[in-house]
Amino acid sequence: MKTLQEFVKGRRKAVHLTQEEFAERAGVALTVVRKIEQGKNNLNLEKVNLVLKMFGHVLMPVDERLLNSNIQSDEKS
């Protein structure tokens, strides 16, 4: 599974856009794209989703208990 950092950077490069060009098209500040691609943890979910919408994706909060139960179910399969 790719990290958010790897996904955004890889997809941006695949469409041959600089960070600045990509930020402009996504409607976010250049610093947002840089923070994502550097793997920073202090990201605004709304801004991240503006970036991800460029690729048809979004992030949303997940209940940790649900996530853990799904992981355990997958490990048993």
N, CA, C and O atoms as a GROMACS GRO file, in nm:
protein
  308
    1MET      N    1   0.083  -0.117   0.000
    1MET     CA    2   0.000   0.000   0.000
    1MET      C    3   0.089   0.124   0.000
    1MET      O    4   0.185   0.133   0.076
    2LYS      N    5   0.056   0.220  -0.085
    2LYS     CA    6   0.134   0.343  -0.092
    2LYS      C    7   0.092   0.440   0.017
    2LYS      O    8  -0.023   0.442   0.060
    3THR      N    9   0.188   0.519   0.061
    3THR     CA   10   0.157   0.625   0.155
    3THR      C   11   0.096   0.742   0.078
    3THR      O   12   0.106   0.748  -0.044
    4LEU      N   13   0.034   0.833   0.151
    4LEU     CA   14  -0.021   0.954   0.088
    4LEU      C   15   0.089   1.028   0.016
    4LEU      O   16   0.070   1.076  -0.096
    5GLN      N   17   0.204   1.038   0.078
    5GLN     CA   18   0.319   1.106   0.021
    5GLN      C   19   0.358   1.044  -0.113
    5GLN      O   20   0.376   1.116  -0.212
    6GLU      N   21   0.372   0.914  -0.118
    6GLU     CA   22   0.412   0.845  -0.241
    6GLU      C   23   0.305   0.858  -0.350
    6GLU      O   24   0.336   0.878  -0.467
    7PHE      N   25   0.178   0.846  -0.309
    7PHE     CA   26   0.069   0.853  -0.404
    7PHE      C   27   0.064   0.988  -0.473
    7PHE      O   28   0.061   0.995  -0.596
    8VAL      N   29   0.064   1.095  -0.395
    8VAL     CA   30   0.052   1.230  -0.453
    8VAL      C   31   0.173   1.264  -0.539
    8VAL      O   32   0.158   1.312  -0.651
    9LYS      N   33   0.291   1.239  -0.488
    9LYS     CA   34   0.412   1.272  -0.563
    9LYS      C   35   0.419   1.192  -0.693
    9LYS      O   36   0.452   1.246  -0.799
   10GLY      N   37   0.389   1.063  -0.685
   10GLY     CA   38   0.392   0.979  -0.804
   10GLY      C   39   0.291   1.020  -0.909
   10GLY      O   40   0.324   1.027  -1.028
   11ARG      N   41   0.169   1.048  -0.865
   11ARG     CA   42   0.064   1.088  -0.960
   11ARG      C   43   0.094   1.225  -1.021
   11ARG      O   44   0.072   1.246  -1.140
   12ARG      N   45   0.145   1.318  -0.939
   12ARG     CA   46   0.180   1.451  -0.990
   12ARG      C   47   0.286   1.440  -1.097
   12ARG      O   48   0.276   1.503  -1.203
   13LYS      N   49   0.388   1.361  -1.069
   13LYS     CA   50   0.497   1.345  -1.166
   13LYS      C   51   0.448   1.273  -1.292
   13LYS      O   52   0.497   1.301  -1.402
   14ALA      N   53   0.354   1.182  -1.277
   14ALA     CA   54   0.302   1.108  -1.392
   14ALA      C   55   0.231   1.200  -1.491
   14ALA      O   56   0.228   1.172  -1.611
   15VAL      N   57   0.174   1.309  -1.440
   15VAL     CA   58   0.106   1.404  -1.529
   15VAL      C   59   0.196   1.523  -1.563
   15VAL      O   60   0.151   1.622  -1.621
   16HIS      N   61   0.323   1.511  -1.526
   16HIS     CA   62   0.426   1.609  -1.564
   16HIS      C   63   0.396   1.751  -1.517
   16HIS      O   64   0.405   1.846  -1.594
   17LEU      N   65   0.359   1.763  -1.390
   17LEU     CA   66   0.334   1.894  -1.332
   17LEU      C   67   0.435   1.922  -1.222
   17LEU      O   68   0.471   1.832  -1.146
   18THR      N   69   0.479   2.046  -1.213
   18THR     CA   70   0.562   2.086  -1.100
   18THR      C   71   0.472   2.098  -0.978
   18THR      O   72   0.350   2.099  -0.990
   19GLN      N   73   0.532   2.106  -0.861
   19GLN     CA   74   0.453   2.124  -0.740
   19GLN      C   75   0.370   2.252  -0.750
   19GLN      O   76   0.253   2.254  -0.710
   20GLU      N   77   0.430   2.357  -0.802
   20GLU     CA   78   0.361   2.485  -0.814
   20GLU      C   79   0.242   2.475  -0.910
   20GLU      O   80   0.133   2.523  -0.878
   21GLU      N   81   0.261   2.414  -1.025
   21GLU     CA   82   0.152   2.397  -1.122
   21GLU      C   83   0.040   2.312  -1.063
   21GLU      O   84  -0.079   2.343  -1.079
   22PHE      N   85   0.079   2.206  -0.994
   22PHE     CA   86  -0.020   2.117  -0.936
   22PHE      C   87  -0.101   2.187  -0.828
   22PHE      O   88  -0.223   2.174  -0.823
   23ALA      N   89  -0.033   2.262  -0.742
   23ALA     CA   90  -0.101   2.334  -0.636
   23ALA      C   91  -0.202   2.432  -0.694
   23ALA      O   92  -0.315   2.443  -0.644
   24GLU      N   93  -0.163   2.502  -0.797
   24GLU     CA   94  -0.253   2.598  -0.860
   24GLU      C   95  -0.377   2.530  -0.916
   24GLU      O   96  -0.489   2.577  -0.896
   25ARG      N   97  -0.358   2.419  -0.984
   25ARG     CA   98  -0.472   2.346  -1.042
   25ARG      C   99  -0.562   2.284  -0.934
   25ARG      O  100  -0.683   2.274  -0.952
   26ALA      N  101  -0.503   2.244  -0.823
   26ALA     CA  102  -0.579   2.184  -0.715
   26ALA      C  103  -0.649   2.289  -0.629
   26ALA      O  104  -0.740   2.257  -0.552
   27GLY      N  105  -0.606   2.414  -0.642
   27GLY     CA  106  -0.666   2.521  -0.563
   27GLY      C  107  -0.615   2.529  -0.422
   27GLY      O  108  -0.687   2.569  -0.330
   28VAL      N  109  -0.488   2.490  -0.403
   28VAL     CA  110  -0.427   2.496  -0.270
   28VAL      C  111  -0.295   2.571  -0.278
   28VAL      O  112  -0.242   2.594  -0.387
   29ALA      N  113  -0.243   2.609  -0.163
   29ALA     CA  114  -0.113   2.676  -0.158
   29ALA      C  115  -0.002   2.575  -0.188
   29ALA      O  116  -0.016   2.456  -0.161
   30LEU      N  117   0.105   2.624  -0.242
   30LEU     CA  118   0.221   2.540  -0.272
   30LEU      C  119   0.269   2.467  -0.147
   30LEU      O  120   0.312   2.352  -0.154
   31THR      N  121   0.260   2.532  -0.032
   31THR     CA  122   0.306   2.469   0.092
   31THR      C  123   0.226   2.343   0.125
   31THR      O  124   0.279   2.250   0.187
   32VAL      N  125   0.100   2.338   0.084
   32VAL     CA  126   0.018   2.219   0.109
   32VAL      C  127   0.075   2.099   0.033
   32VAL      O  128   0.092   1.991   0.090
   33VAL      N  129   0.104   2.119  -0.094
   33VAL     CA  130   0.160   2.011  -0.176
   33VAL      C  131   0.297   1.969  -0.120
   33VAL      O  132   0.327   1.850  -0.111
   34ARG      N  133   0.377   2.065  -0.084
   34ARG     CA  134   0.510   2.033  -0.029
   34ARG      C  135   0.499   1.953   0.101
   34ARG      O  136   0.570   1.855   0.120
   35LYS      N  137   0.408   1.995   0.190
   35LYS     CA  138   0.391   1.923   0.316
   35LYS      C  139   0.348   1.779   0.292
   35LYS      O  140   0.398   1.686   0.356
   36ILE      N  141   0.254   1.759   0.199
   36ILE     CA  142   0.208   1.625   0.168
   36ILE      C  143   0.323   1.541   0.115
   36ILE      O  144   0.346   1.429   0.162
   37GLU      N  145   0.396   1.595   0.018
   37GLU     CA  146   0.504   1.519  -0.044
   37GLU      C  147   0.624   1.497   0.048
   37GLU      O  148   0.705   1.408   0.023
   38GLN      N  149   0.635   1.576   0.152
   38GLN     CA  150   0.742   1.556   0.250
   38GLN      C  151   0.698   1.464   0.364
   38GLN      O  152   0.777   1.433   0.454
   39GLY      N  153   0.573   1.422   0.361
   39GLY     CA  154   0.523   1.331   0.464
   39GLY      C  155   0.496   1.396   0.598
   39GLY      O  156   0.500   1.329   0.701
   40LYS      N  157   0.467   1.525   0.598
   40LYS     CA  158   0.438   1.596   0.723
   40LYS      C  159   0.308   1.543   0.783
   40LYS      O  160   0.220   1.497   0.711
   41ASN      N  161   0.297   1.551   0.915
   41ASN     CA  162   0.180   1.500   0.985
   41ASN      C  163   0.076   1.607   1.015
   41ASN      O  164  -0.040   1.574   1.041
   42ASN      N  165   0.113   1.732   1.012
   42ASN     CA  166   0.020   1.839   1.049
   42ASN      C  167  -0.052   1.892   0.924
   42ASN      O  168  -0.032   2.007   0.883
   43LEU      N  169  -0.136   1.807   0.866
   43LEU     CA  170  -0.206   1.842   0.743
   43LEU      C  171  -0.353   1.869   0.771
   43LEU      O  172  -0.413   1.807   0.859
   44ASN      N  173  -0.409   1.962   0.695
   44ASN     CA  174  -0.550   1.993   0.701
   44ASN      C  175  -0.624   1.897   0.608
   44ASN      O  176  -0.597   1.895   0.488
   45LEU      N  177  -0.716   1.817   0.662
   45LEU     CA  178  -0.786   1.716   0.584
   45LEU      C  179  -0.860   1.777   0.465
   45LEU      O  180  -0.864   1.718   0.357
   46GLU      N  181  -0.917   1.894   0.484
   46GLU     CA  182  -0.989   1.961   0.375
   46GLU      C  183  -0.894   1.993   0.260
   46GLU      O  184  -0.929   1.975   0.143
   47LYS      N  185  -0.775   2.041   0.292
   47LYS     CA  186  -0.676   2.074   0.188
   47LYS      C  187  -0.624   1.947   0.120
   47LYS      O  188  -0.605   1.945  -0.002
   48VAL      N  189  -0.601   1.844   0.199
   48VAL     CA  190  -0.556   1.716   0.143
   48VAL      C  191  -0.660   1.664   0.044
   48VAL      O  192  -0.626   1.614  -0.063
   49ASN      N  193  -0.786   1.676   0.081
   49ASN     CA  194  -0.892   1.628  -0.008
   49ASN      C  195  -0.901   1.709  -0.137
   49ASN      O  196  -0.937   1.654  -0.241
   50LEU      N  197  -0.870   1.837  -0.132
   50LEU     CA  198  -0.865   1.916  -0.256
   50LEU      C  199  -0.759   1.860  -0.350
   50LEU      O  200  -0.779   1.853  -0.471
   51VAL      N  201  -0.647   1.822  -0.293
   51VAL     CA  202  -0.539   1.762  -0.372
   51VAL      C  203  -0.582   1.626  -0.426
   51VAL      O  204  -0.564   1.598  -0.545
   52LEU      N  205  -0.637   1.542  -0.340
   52LEU     CA  206  -0.676   1.407  -0.382
   52LEU      C  207  -0.790   1.406  -0.483
   52LEU      O  208  -0.798   1.314  -0.565
   53LYS      N  209  -0.876   1.506  -0.479
   53LYS     CA  210  -0.986   1.513  -0.576
   53LYS      C  211  -0.933   1.525  -0.719
   53LYS      O  212  -1.002   1.489  -0.814
   54MET      N  213  -0.812   1.574  -0.735
   54MET     CA  214  -0.750   1.581  -0.867
   54MET      C  215  -0.736   1.440  -0.927
   54MET      O  216  -0.728   1.425  -1.049
   55PHE      N  217  -0.732   1.339  -0.842
   55PHE     CA  218  -0.716   1.201  -0.886
   55PHE      C  219  -0.841   1.117  -0.859
   55PHE      O  220  -0.838   0.994  -0.871
   56GLY      N  221  -0.951   1.183  -0.823
   56GLY     CA  222  -1.075   1.111  -0.798
   56GLY      C  223  -1.081   1.038  -0.665
   56GLY      O  224  -1.153   0.939  -0.653
   57HIS      N  225  -1.006   1.085  -0.565
   57HIS     CA  226  -1.004   1.021  -0.434
   57HIS      C  227  -1.032   1.122  -0.324
   57HIS      O  228  -1.020   1.243  -0.345
   58VAL      N  229  -1.071   1.074  -0.207
   58VAL     CA  230  -1.085   1.156  -0.086
   58VAL      C  231  -1.046   1.073   0.034
   58VAL      O  232  -1.049   0.950   0.031
   59LEU      N  233  -1.009   1.142   0.140
   59LEU     CA  234  -0.982   1.077   0.269
   59LEU      C  235  -1.093   1.117   0.364
   59LEU      O  236  -1.147   1.227   0.356
   60MET      N  237  -1.126   1.027   0.454
   60MET     CA  238  -1.225   1.060   0.557
   60MET      C  239  -1.185   0.992   0.686
   60MET      O  240  -1.115   0.891   0.684
   61PRO      N  241  -1.229   1.046   0.798
   61PRO     CA  242  -1.197   0.984   0.926
   61PRO      C  243  -1.254   0.842   0.933
   61PRO      O  244  -1.363   0.815   0.881
   62VAL      N  245  -1.180   0.754   0.997
   62VAL     CA  246  -1.223   0.615   1.014
   62VAL      C  247  -1.218   0.583   1.163
   62VAL      O  248  -1.122   0.619   1.231
   63ASP      N  249  -1.320   0.516   1.211
   63ASP     CA  250  -1.323   0.473   1.351
   63ASP      C  251  -1.214   0.368   1.369
   63ASP      O  252  -1.214   0.265   1.302
   64GLU      N  253  -1.121   0.394   1.459
   64GLU     CA  254  -1.006   0.305   1.479
   64GLU      C  255  -1.049   0.164   1.517
   64GLU      O  256  -0.984   0.067   1.477
   65ARG      N  257  -1.157   0.151   1.591
   65ARG     CA  258  -1.206   0.018   1.630
   65ARG      C  259  -1.250  -0.061   1.507
   65ARG      O  260  -1.224  -0.181   1.496
   66LEU      N  261  -1.318   0.007   1.415
   66LEU     CA  262  -1.362  -0.058   1.292
   66LEU      C  263  -1.242  -0.097   1.207
   66LEU      O  264  -1.238  -0.207   1.150
   67LEU      N  265  -1.146  -0.008   1.197
   67LEU     CA  266  -1.025  -0.036   1.120
   67LEU      C  267  -0.952  -0.157   1.176
   67LEU      O  268  -0.911  -0.245   1.101
   68ASN      N  269  -0.936  -0.162   1.307
   68ASN     CA  270  -0.866  -0.274   1.371
   68ASN      C  271  -0.940  -0.405   1.351
   68ASN      O  272  -0.878  -0.509   1.329
   69SER      N  273  -1.073  -0.402   1.357
   69SER     CA  274  -1.148  -0.527   1.338
   69SER      C  275  -1.139  -0.574   1.194
   69SER      O  276  -1.137  -0.694   1.169
   70ASN      N  277  -1.132  -0.482   1.098
   70ASN     CA  278  -1.116  -0.520   0.957
   70ASN      C  279  -0.978  -0.578   0.932
   70ASN      O  280  -0.964  -0.674   0.854
   71ILE      N  281  -0.878  -0.523   0.994
   71ILE     CA  282  -0.741  -0.575   0.978
   71ILE      C  283  -0.731  -0.716   1.034
   71ILE      O  284  -0.670  -0.804   0.973
   72GLN      N  285  -0.792  -0.738   1.150
   72GLN     CA  286  -0.788  -0.870   1.211
   72GLN      C  287  -0.863  -0.971   1.126
   72GLN      O  288  -0.820  -1.086   1.114
   73SER      N  289  -0.975  -0.930   1.065
   73SER     CA  290  -1.052  -1.018   0.978
   73SER      C  291  -0.970  -1.057   0.854
   73SER      O  292  -0.972  -1.172   0.811
   74ASP      N  293  -0.898  -0.959   0.799
   74ASP     CA  294  -0.815  -0.985   0.680
   74ASP      C  295  -0.701  -1.080   0.712
   74ASP      O  296  -0.664  -1.165   0.630
   75GLU      N  297  -0.644  -1.067   0.832
   75GLU     CA  298  -0.532  -1.153   0.871
   75GLU      C  299  -0.576  -1.298   0.888
   75GLU      O  300  -0.495  -1.389   0.867
   76LYS      N  301  -0.701  -1.322   0.925
   76LYS     CA  302  -0.752  -1.456   0.944
   76LYS      C  303  -0.782  -1.523   0.810
   76LYS      O  304  -0.785  -1.646   0.802
   77SER      N  305  -0.805  -1.445   0.706
   77SER     CA  306  -0.841  -1.501   0.575
   77SER      C  307  -0.723  -1.564   0.505
   77SER      O  308  -0.738  -1.616   0.394
   0.00000   0.00000   0.00000
